[in-house]
């Protein structure tokens, strides 16, 4: 067994946040190179020059380490898993001895390496665990009782341990393990315990199944894992880590945090807004400038009304393609208690909270999706916003859904 440090020597030197990669059954330490390379090229725009996304932020680059198990068949032999766990524990302590006190490490586990990572818990030295194609629920082969004991202990850890854990699964494209094996069990009733299972077919920006071995080098997955690990370096609390993981490894099932500003719109500036007729669909192609569009709400149907907005290649904060256009939309519920003909009339607006806010693919008609041998581009995607129309405030007859485009 060996411990390797994976650095892009031209771009960086060991000075950042430690990340330990644990390979799986018959796996290699070299499998982490794609993720490590992506992390370096996201943090640095050129050798030793920090990219604009990270400039001025209290974030460090990632130092990737990997354990080498000489392609041991850990899926078939419990004592082999035990020896790998013991060695990895010692390696983790050695890595942390190279850094200032109280430094915490991120663990990445591929396949059975994820089982080893979970076995290292509980530990105050581990910040977060991200597993890829790991069979958490059942072992792929049950040839000895020690495997069952390891899985039983890990199941208890997964239900009780507060360390944030996220599992990425390849779905039906993974021919090594059934999809059901990759799903994390539900945590205990403590709402503070973070557990997420994300399938790559739902992962925003990937939208496809990923093979077992390909999980560590598929670009649509590796850059998101690398970015999440980078952002975790600035997260100090479990809540902050949950926000980071849900932002960069999203499948759309969890709503992102949305701000709730309240704005006042004066009707004395018609250049700022546009009122649309009832039953009008708002369609904007290549919009320019900043403008508010007000779509009337019919009071007789408000109890069952929903509002849906699609923004192609733009953003409805905080959701957007990674390389979005300079197009941003925000949605408000607006009302006026005055007659619009009055000179002092004004419209009050507050943020309309979504029931759905996610990025979905936008395949070209008649073309295969994702693009063979390439996958989705980082600029692809349509942001979907859906919300229930709230009841009108008392004494209000005029209401609109406001879409601010800028």
N, C-alpha and C positions, 0 to 999 in steps of 0.2 A: 504494500500500500504506500502511496505517496501523496504529498500535498503540493499542488502547483499554484503559482500566481500567474494569472492571465492578464497581461497588460499590453496595450498597443504602444510599443516602446517609442514610436515616433511622436505620438500624440500626448502622452501623459507619463507620470511617474507615480509611485505609490505614495499617496498623501491624502486620500479621500476617505470615503465610507466603505467599510469592508462588506463584501457579499460573498457567501460561500455556496458553490454549486455542488450538488450531490447527484452523481449519475445513478442510473437504475440497473436493472438486470442486463448483464453483458454490455454495460455502457462504458463510456470513456469520459475522462475529464475534458477532453478536447471539444465535447459537444457544447460547451458554454461559450466558445469563441464568438459565435454569431451574436449572442446577446451582449457580450462584453464589447464587441466592436461597435454595435449600435449605440450602446450607452456612451462610449467615448465620442462618437461622431455627433451625438445629440448635444452633449455638454460642451464640446469644443467645435468652433466653426473652422478652425485650422489649428495646427500644432501649437498648444499652450495659449490659444486665444479663446476665451470663453464666449459661447454663443449668446446672442442678445436675449434669448428666453431665460437665461440663468444669470445674466450680468446684474449685479447689484442685489442679488438674493443670497441669503445665508445658506447656501447649498454647496456641497462638495462633489467632486467626481466620484465615481465608484471604483474601488479596487476589487477585482474579481479573483477569488481563490477557488480552487476545485480539488476535490479528493479523487485520487485514482485508485480504483479497486481491481485493476488488471482484468477487467471484464468478467468478474465473478458472477455466477448465476444465483443471485440473491433471491430470486422469486421462488426457488425450489428448496431452500435450505434455511431453516430458522437460525441455527448457530452462525451461519454466514452473515445473516442480517444483524445478529448480536455483535459480532466482531466488527462489522462496518460501523455500527452505532458507537461502539467504544472508541474506535479509531477516530471517527469524526468528532466526537466529544473532545478528545485530546487535541485534535487539529484546531478546533474552534478556540480552545483556551490559548493555544500558541498564537493564533492569529491576533486575538485580542490583546496579547502581551506586547504586540508591536504598536499599539495605539494608545492614546491617552486613557486614563481611568474613566470608567462609566461609558465607554464606547459600546454600542450595541450593534449586532450583526444581522443582516438579512439573509435568510436561507432560501435557496431555490432548489427544489427537488424534482428530478425527472423520473417518472415511472416509480420503481421501487425506492429510488432516492427520496421520494416524498415520504415514504414510510419511515425511512431513517430519520428524516428531518423532524417528523412528528414525535418520534421516539426520544428526541433530545429534549423535549419539553417535560415538565416546566423548567424554564431557565430565565433568569433576569437579564441574561446576556443576549437573548434573541429578541429582535425587534418585531419581525414579521416573517411569516412563512408563506411562500407561493409555490404550489405544486403544479406540475404539468403532466397530464396523462397518468396520474397516480391512482391505482386501485385501492381506494380508501375503505370501501365497504366489505369486500371479501378478497382473500388472496387469490391470485390467478392459478396457483397450484397448491394443494394442501397435502404435502407429502410427510409432514411430521407435526407433532403436537406443539412444538415451539412456535411455529408460524401462527397457530391459533392463539397462543398466549400473547404474542406480540400484537396481534390485531385486537385482542380484547383490551389490552392496556391502552393502545392507541385510541380505541373507541371511547374509553373513559376520558382521555386527554382531550379529544375533540369536543366532547360535551361540556367539559368543565374548565379547561385552560383558557385564560383571558387573552393570550397572545392572538393577534389577528391572523387568520388563516384563509387563504383563497385558493380554490382548486380550478384549474383550467382544463377542460375536457375536449377531446377531438371529435366526439360523437361517433356516428356510424362509420366514418372514414378510418377511425382507429381500429385496426383489425387484430390488435394484440389483447385488448381488454374490452369487455362489454361496457356500454355507456353507463349502465346503472352502477357499476363498481366505482366509478370516478366521483360520484356525488358525495359531498360531505354530509354526515348525519347532522340533524338539527342539534343546536346547542341547548343547554339547559334553559330554564325560564328566565335567566338573567339576560335582559335585553342588551347589556353592555358587551356581551361576547360577540365578536364579529366573525361570521362564517358566510362565505359566498361560494357558490358553484357557478362557473360561467362556461357555457359551451361555445366553441369557436364559431359554430353556425349562427349564433346570435350575437357574438362579440362585434360591437360596432366597428366598422372598418374592415372586418375580416369576412364575415357572412359566408363561411364555408367550413365544412368539416376538415380536420387536419389529421394526418396519419400519426402513428405513435412516435416514430423516430423523427418525423418532420416537424414535430411540435417545437423543437429547440431552434430550428433554423428558418421556419416559415416567417417571412418578413413581417406580414400583417400581425403576427403574434409577438415576435421577438422585440420589435421596437416598442410595443406597448408595455411589455414586461420590463424592458430597460427603462422606459420613461417613468413607470410607476416606482421602480426602485430608486431612481434619482430623486423623485419628489418625496419619497418616504424619508429621505435624509433630513428634510426640513420639518417633518411632522413630529411633534413632541408628545402628543397624547393619543390614546386609542381612538378617540373621536376623529382627530386629524388624520390618522392613518386610514380610517374607514372612508373618509371623504376622498383621499388620494386614490385608494384602490377602486372605489366606485366611479371615479372620474375617468381613470385611464384604462380600466378593464371593465367597461360598461356593457351590459346586454339589454339595457332599456327597461328592465323590470323594476328598477329602483329609481324613484324620482330624484333628480339632483336638487341641492338646495337652491332656492330662488329668492332673490331680494324682494322686499315689499315696499317700494317707494310710493308715495301719494303725490300726484301732480295736479295743478290747477291749469286749465286751458282757457284763456280769454277768447271770446268770439270776435274781438275787434281786429283780429289779424287773420283774414281769410286765406292768406298765403301759407299759413302754418297747417291748416287742416282742410279736409274735403269730406263733405257728407254725401254718402251714397244712398240711392233709392232703396226701398225695401226689396228683399228677395234678389239682391244683386250679389254676384260672385266677384270677389276682388281678385283680379289677375294682373300682375305687374311683370313686365319684361324689361330687364336692364334698368331698374329704377335709379334715379340720380337725386342727390340732395336729401334733405330731411323733411318728412311730411307725415302727418297723422291722418289716417283714413278711418272714418266713423261709419260703422255698419249698424243700422237701426235694429233694435230688439223689439219684437212684437210681444206685447205684454200678455196676450191671450195664450201664447205657446211657451212662455218662459219656463214653466215648470218642467218641461221635457226637452228644452233646447240644449244643444251642444254647439260649440264652436271649434272648427278644425282649421288649422293653418299649416301649409307646407312651404318651406323655404329651401330652395335648391342651392347647394354649395355655399350657403350663408350661415348665419348663426341666430339662434334664439338662446341667449345666454342662460346657462353656461354650456350648451350643447352646440357643437359644430363639427364639420370635418376638420381633420388636423391642419390641412392647408386650405382654409376657407377663403372665399372672396371677401372684399370689404363691403359686405352687406349684412346688416344687423336688423332684426325685427324684435319688437317687444309688444306685448298684448295687455290691454287694460280693459276694465269694466268702467264705463263712464255714464254719468247721469246729470240731469239738470232739473232743479226744482222750480226754475223760472221759465216763463215763456220765452222761446228763442227770439221772438220779435222785440223783446225788451232790450234797451241799449246796455244795461248793466248785467245782462245774463252771462253766466259762466257755466262751464262744465267741470264737474269734479271727476277725477279718474283715479282708480287704484289698480294695482297689479292684479290681473286675472290669473289665479293659480291653476296650473295644469293638472289633469288627471293622467295624462300621458305626455311625456316629453322625451323623445329619443331620436336617434339617427337610423334611417332605414336606407337600403340600397336603392339605386335608380338605374337598373340595367337598360341597355340600349335595346329597343325592340328588334327581335329577330337575331340577336347576337347571344352567344353563350355567356353565362355568368356563373362565377367570376371568370375573367379573361383567362383562358388556358395558359399555364406556365407563368402567369404574372399575378393574378389575383386583383383585388380592388386597389385603386390608386388612393393615396392619402387625401386627395381633393374630392373623392366621390362621396355621395350621400345627400339625402334630403332630411332636414329636420322636421319632425312631425310634432305638432302641438295640438292637444285636444283638451278642452275644459268644459265643465258644466256652467251654464249661464246662471248666476245667482239671482235670488229674488230681488225685486226692486225695493229700494229704501222707501219707508213710509212717506206718503205725500208726493211721490215722484211718478210722473207719467212718461217722461222721455228718458230713454236709456239706449246706449250704444255699446258695441264692442269696438274698442279703438286699437288699431294696428299702427304702431309707429315704425316707420321704415327710415333707416339712415345708412 
